């Protein structure tokens, strides 16, 4: 993976995070470039499916949950 993979999508998410937090806290969104796939969803699977429908199978897109801070997962 290249270091810049999803940098455009992450920047777009970051710019809209506060706006989305007030309306869609905890929801999932699929983003490609600066395009949101058909809204916000209650599960990762729903957002992923919307991303496939909107952007296609062979295209990269980001699925992200709308939170103020990123959760930290520890695997040991």
N, C-alpha and C positions, 0 to 999 in steps of 0.2 A: 504494500500500500504506500502511496506517496504521502508525504507530510501534509500536502494541501488538500487531500481528499476530504470533501464536505466542508471546507473552509468557507465557501460562499453560503452554504446552507446554515452553518453554525453562526455566521455573522448576521444573516437574516433573522434567525431565531433570536439572537441576542438583542437585536434592535427592536423586536416586537414583544419580547418577554413580558415587560410590565403591562402592556395593553392586554395580552393574552391571559396573564395571571388574574386579572380582575374579572374576566369573562369565562375562562376555561381552566381553572386550577385543577391540576391532576389529570387533565385530558391528554390524549396523544395526538400528534400532528405529523403528517408526512409532507416533506418539503423537497423540492428539486429546484436548485437555483433560488429564485425569489417567488416561486409558485407553490401555493398550498393546495394539496390534493383534497378537494371537496369537503373541507371543514375539519372539525375536531371530533375525536372518538374516545369512547370509554375504555378501550383496550388496545394494546399494541397490535394484536391480530387484526382488528378492524381498521386501524390506520395503515397497516402494512397492505392489507387487501385493497384499500382505497388508492394507495400509492401504485400498486401493480395496475389497477384499472386506469389510472390517470397517466402514468408515465411509461408503462410497459415493463415486460419481464427483463429485458436486456439492458435496462438503464439504471444507473445509481440514483438513489434518493435516500433521504435521511428520515427516520422515524424517531421522534423525540417526545418525551413527556414534559408537560409545562409545569415546572417547579421553580421556586426562587433559587434554590441551590441544588446541585447534583447530589444524589444519594451516593454513599460510599459503600461498596461491597467488599468484604474481606473473605478470601478463600484460603484456607490453610490445609 
